[in-house]
Amino acid sequence: MASVHVGPMIVTINEEGRTQVREPYVVSAPVAGELQRVTVLPGEKVIKGQTVVAQMRPVNPSALDMRTREQALAAVTAAEAALRVAQADLNAAIANRDFSERELERANQLVERQIFSKVAQERAQQAARVAEANVETAKAAIAMREAEVANARAQLIGFDDNRLAEALMRDHGPSHSIPLHAPIDGTILKIIQKSETTLPAGAPILEIGDIEGDLEVVAELLSSDAVQVRVGNRVLITNWGGTEDLEGMVSRIDPYGFTKYSALGVEEQRVETTIQFAKSEKDLGNLGHGFRVEVRIVVWETKETMIVPSSALFRQNRDWAVFAVAEGRAVLRRVSVGQNNGVDAQLLDGLPPGDQVILFPSANLVSGQRVARRQLE
């Protein structure tokens, strides 16, 4: 038996949750290169723009197979031949320019003596300028051919080049490695790639987040429960490892549900709900990223109401009913019930405070039957 009483009551939606950093940062390889062994450890504090969390070096050239090497050698030969042709064209252009300049000098002298016409002088000037332009064109062609030769020779660089190791050590030694700095003030959460290896551009290396000031809780609610939750609802965070429960507040309810299978293989529609810790919660102990907690989202509460144990209620046709105890006998009473959290129910009408009710009434119990309180051993 139990008594109808007046007291505070809350209705909560209970679910497991996990902690997470609201805005984690993944440090990735800025370019394709060789990652040096990462020496920092998870849990270490880092400072934005100062702490070096990783080092990278430019990637070494790949080895050449026989066909690629022969093609590269042929390209070098062709480029060198084109360079010789360009140099020959330059010599011809210089010879034409020198001849045109002498012709122009002679034309100027003949014009002064009034032996040569003005039109012939202008033609000589035009020929001299064209010859000078041809020389500049030939010089530009030589520069292009020299660049082609250098590019063709670069294709031959491989691991078997005797001077490669010396060049790499000279140009890309430890002092020329690329330092990767922490993007924020925070804590290293996870090392994704610790050993020395070659990475493509954009490959993740480690993850950083602000555990102390940016921690939140995410719970995956059933969609039928999520529709009862509102942004701003109070949340009790329990079973997190501390001695006292923590408080929070619902900050976001995703508008998109997803399908998830329970441990028994039941298909469920879940909605991700984000919970912020209350500002008064300063000490979260060693709570970190990805820790399991239990949340109780308060969807209804009152400081004072009539309460009857939920285990005393049963259905009588379409109404709720209880067996009250009067003068040692069970009396059937229909009641009106409001909120129900599974343990206590809000009693709106039907019984006064202090009345005794029977818990878990048997199906064989009838109104008027004599009853007595069970003595628990």
C-alpha positions in Angstrom: 0.0 0.0 0.0 1.0 3.6 -0.5 -0.5 7.0 0.4 -1.7 9.8 -1.9 0.4 12.8 -1.2 1.2 16.3 -2.3 4.7 17.1 -3.6 6.9 18.2 -6.5 6.8 16.1 -9.7 8.7 16.0 -13.0 8.3 14.1 -16.2 11.5 13.3 -18.1 12.6 11.6 -21.2 15.6 9.4 -20.3 18.3 8.4 -22.8 21.9 7.7 -23.1 24.2 10.4 -24.4 27.8 11.1 -25.2 30.0 14.1 -24.7 31.6 15.9 -27.6 33.5 19.1 -28.4 31.2 21.5 -30.2 33.9 22.6 -32.7 36.7 20.1 -33.1 39.6 20.9 -35.4 41.3 18.3 -37.6 44.9 19.2 -38.5 45.5 17.9 -42.0 48.5 17.8 -44.4 48.7 21.1 -46.3 50.6 19.5 -49.2 51.6 16.1 -50.3 54.8 15.2 -48.4 56.5 13.1 -45.8 55.1 13.4 -42.2 57.7 13.2 -39.5 56.8 11.1 -36.4 54.2 13.0 -34.3 55.6 13.4 -30.8 52.7 15.1 -29.0 50.3 13.0 -27.0 46.5 13.1 -26.5 45.6 15.3 -23.5 48.4 17.8 -24.0 47.5 21.5 -24.0 48.3 23.5 -27.1 48.4 27.3 -27.8 47.1 28.7 -31.1 49.8 29.6 -33.5 52.6 28.7 -31.1 52.6 25.0 -30.4 54.0 22.8 -33.2 52.0 19.7 -33.4 53.6 18.0 -36.4 56.3 18.5 -39.0 56.2 17.7 -42.7 58.9 17.5 -45.5 58.4 17.6 -49.3 57.8 14.2 -50.8 60.8 12.5 -52.6 60.5 11.8 -56.4 59.4 8.4 -57.3 61.7 5.8 -58.9 61.7 5.5 -62.8 61.0 2.3 -64.7 62.9 1.4 -67.8 60.4 2.7 -70.3 59.8 6.0 -68.5 63.6 6.5 -68.3 64.0 5.9 -72.0 61.2 8.3 -72.8 62.7 10.9 -70.6 66.1 10.5 -72.2 64.5 10.8 -75.7 62.8 14.0 -74.5 66.1 15.4 -73.3 67.8 14.7 -76.7 64.9 16.3 -78.6 65.0 19.4 -76.3 68.8 19.8 -76.8 68.4 19.5 -80.6 65.7 22.1 -80.5 68.0 24.3 -78.5 70.8 24.0 -81.1 68.3 24.9 -83.9 67.3 28.0 -81.9 71.0 29.0 -81.5 71.5 28.6 -85.2 68.5 30.8 -85.9 70.0 33.4 -83.5 73.3 33.4 -85.5 71.4 33.9 -88.7 69.3 36.7 -87.3 72.4 38.4 -86.0 74.1 38.2 -89.4 71.0 39.7 -91.1 70.8 42.4 -88.5 74.5 43.4 -89.0 74.0 43.4 -92.8 70.8 45.5 -92.5 72.6 48.1 -90.2 75.4 48.5 -92.8 72.9 48.9 -95.6 71.2 51.6 -93.6 74.4 53.4 -93.0 75.2 53.4 -96.7 71.7 54.6 -97.6 72.0 57.5 -95.2 75.3 58.6 -96.8 73.8 58.4 -100.3 70.8 60.4 -99.3 73.0 63.1 -97.9 74.8 63.3 -101.3 71.3 63.4 -102.9 72.1 60.2 -104.9 69.7 57.9 -103.0 65.9 58.4 -102.8 64.0 59.0 -99.5 61.8 55.9 -100.2 64.9 53.7 -100.5 66.2 55.1 -97.2 62.9 54.2 -95.4 63.0 50.7 -96.8 66.5 50.3 -95.4 65.4 51.5 -92.0 62.5 49.1 -92.1 64.8 46.2 -93.0 67.1 47.1 -90.1 64.2 47.2 -87.6 62.9 43.8 -88.8 66.3 42.3 -88.5 66.6 43.6 -84.9 63.2 42.1 -84.1 64.2 38.8 -85.5 67.3 38.8 -83.2 65.0 39.3 -80.2 62.7 36.6 -81.3 65.6 34.2 -81.7 66.8 35.0 -78.2 63.3 34.4 -76.7 63.2 31.0 -78.6 66.5 30.1 -77.0 65.2 30.8 -73.5 62.2 28.6 -74.2 64.3 25.8 -75.5 66.6 26.0 -72.5 63.6 25.7 -70.2 62.4 22.7 -72.2 65.8 21.1 -71.7 65.7 21.7 -67.9 62.2 20.3 -67.7 63.2 17.2 -69.7 66.2 16.6 -67.5 64.1 17.0 -64.3 62.0 14.0 -65.5 65.1 11.9 -65.0 65.5 12.6 -61.3 64.8 9.5 -59.3 66.0 7.6 -56.2 68.9 6.2 -58.1 70.3 9.7 -58.7 73.6 9.9 -56.7 73.2 13.6 -56.0 69.5 13.3 -55.0 70.1 12.6 -51.3 72.6 15.4 -51.0 70.2 17.9 -52.7 67.3 16.9 -50.5 69.3 17.2 -47.4 70.6 20.6 -48.5 67.3 22.1 -49.8 64.8 20.3 -47.5 66.7 19.4 -44.4 65.2 19.5 -40.8 65.5 23.3 -40.8 63.4 23.5 -44.0 60.6 21.2 -42.8 57.0 22.6 -42.8 55.8 23.1 -39.2 52.1 22.6 -38.5 50.8 24.8 -35.7 47.8 24.4 -33.4 44.8 26.2 -34.9 43.2 26.9 -31.5 43.9 27.0 -27.8 42.8 23.6 -26.5 43.7 20.0 -25.9 44.8 17.3 -28.3 41.9 14.8 -28.5 43.2 12.1 -30.9 46.3 11.3 -32.9 45.1 9.9 -36.3 48.5 9.3 -37.8 51.5 9.0 -35.4 54.2 7.2 -37.4 56.4 8.7 -40.0 54.8 8.2 -43.4 54.0 9.8 -46.8 50.6 11.5 -46.9 48.6 13.1 -49.7 47.4 16.7 -49.4 44.4 16.9 -47.0 45.1 13.7 -45.1 44.1 14.0 -41.4 46.9 13.9 -38.8 45.4 14.8 -35.4 42.3 16.3 -33.8 42.2 19.3 -31.4 39.4 20.7 -29.3 38.6 22.9 -26.3 37.4 20.5 -23.7 37.2 23.0 -20.9 35.0 25.6 -22.6 33.4 23.9 -25.6 32.0 20.6 -24.3 28.4 19.5 -24.9 26.3 16.4 -24.8 24.5 14.7 -27.8 21.6 12.3 -27.2 19.8 10.3 -29.9 16.1 10.5 -28.9 13.3 8.4 -30.4 11.4 10.6 -32.8 8.2 10.2 -30.7 10.1 11.6 -27.7 11.8 14.3 -29.7 8.5 16.0 -30.6 7.9 16.5 -26.9 11.2 18.3 -26.3 11.7 22.0 -26.8 14.8 24.1 -27.0 15.5 25.5 -23.5 14.2 22.4 -21.6 16.1 21.7 -18.4 18.3 18.6 -18.4 19.6 16.4 -15.6 22.9 14.7 -16.5 23.4 11.6 -14.4 25.8 8.6 -14.2 28.7 10.5 -15.6 31.1 9.4 -13.0 30.9 12.3 -10.5 29.3 12.3 -7.1 26.5 14.8 -8.0 24.3 15.2 -11.1 25.0 17.9 -13.6 22.5 20.3 -15.1 22.2 21.4 -18.7 19.8 22.8 -21.3 18.6 21.6 -24.7 20.2 23.9 -27.3 19.3 22.2 -30.6 17.0 19.6 -32.0 17.9 18.4 -35.4 15.0 18.6 -37.9 16.2 15.4 -39.7 15.7 11.9 -38.3 17.7 8.8 -39.1 17.2 5.1 -38.9 19.0 3.1 -36.2 18.8 -0.5 -35.2 18.6 -1.3 -31.5 20.5 -4.1 -29.8 17.5 -6.4 -30.4 17.5 -5.6 -34.1 14.4 -3.3 -33.9 14.3 -0.5 -36.4 14.0 2.9 -34.8 13.8 6.5 -36.0 16.2 8.6 -33.9 16.7 12.4 -33.7 20.0 14.0 -32.6 19.5 16.4 -29.7 22.3 18.7 -28.4 22.5 19.7 -24.7 24.7 22.4 -23.3 26.1 22.3 -19.8 24.7 25.0 -17.5 27.0 28.0 -17.0 27.0 27.2 -13.2 28.7 23.9 -14.0 32.4 24.9 -13.8 33.9 21.6 -12.6 33.3 18.7 -15.0 36.1 16.6 -13.5 37.9 14.5 -16.1 34.9 14.5 -18.4 36.3 14.5 -22.0 35.3 14.0 -25.6 33.2 10.9 -26.4 32.3 9.9 -22.8 29.1 8.1 -22.0 26.5 9.9 -19.8 22.8 9.5 -19.1 20.4 12.5 -19.7 17.0 13.2 -18.2 15.3 15.9 -20.3 12.5 17.6 -18.2 9.4 18.0 -20.4 7.1 18.9 -17.5 7.5 19.8 -13.9 5.6 21.4 -11.0 6.6 22.3 -7.4 3.3 21.0 -5.9 0.6 18.6 -7.1 -1.4 15.6 -5.9 0.6 12.4 -6.6 -0.5 8.8 -6.7 1.9 5.9 -7.5 1.7 4.8 -11.1 1.7 1.1 -9.9 -1.7 1.6 -8.3 -3.4 2.7 -11.5 -5.2 0.3 -13.9 -7.8 0.7 -16.6 -11.5 0.4 -15.9 -13.2 0.5 -19.3 -11.9 3.8 -20.7 -11.2 5.4 -17.3 -8.3 5.2 -14.8 -9.1 3.6 -11.5 -7.4 2.6 -8.2 -8.3 0.4 -5.2 -8.4 2.7 -2.2 -8.4 1.2 1.3 -11.3 2.2 3.6 -11.9 0.5 7.0 -9.7 -2.5 5.9 -11.6 -3.1 2.7 -10.7 -2.4 -0.9 -12.9 0.2 -2.6 -12.9 0.8 -6.3 -12.4 4.5 -7.2 -12.3 6.1 -10.6 -9.7 8.9 -10.8 -8.6 11.5 -13.3 -4.9 11.4 -14.1 -2.7 14.1 -15.7 1.1 13.6 -16.2 2.7 10.3 -15.6 6.4 9.6 -15.4 6.1 5.8 -14.9 6.8 6.0 -11.2 4.4 8.8 -10.0 1.2 10.1 -11.7 -0.5 13.5 -11.3 -3.8 13.0 -9.6 -6.4 15.5 -10.8 -9.5 14.2 -9.1 -10.9 11.2 -7.3 -9.0 10.9 -4.0 -8.0 13.3 -1.2 -4.5 13.5 0.2 -3.6 10.9 2.7 -5.8 8.1 1.3 -4.2 4.6 1.1 -4.1 2.8 -2.3 -3.2 -0.7 -3.2 0.0 -1.2 -5.3 0.0 -3.7 -8.1 -3.6 -4.9 -7.5 -4.4 -8.5 -8.4 -6.9 -9.2 -11.2 -8.9 -11.3 -8.6 -9.3 -8.3 -6.3 -12.9 -7.0 -6.1 -14.4 -3.9 -4.4 -15.4 -4.6 -0.8 -12.9 -7.4 -0.3 -11.1 -7.3 3.0 -7.4 -6.4 2.7 -4.4 -6.1 5.0 -1.0 -4.5 4.5 1.7 -7.0 3.6 4.6 -7.2 6.1 7.9 -7.3 4.2 10.6 -9.4 5.7 
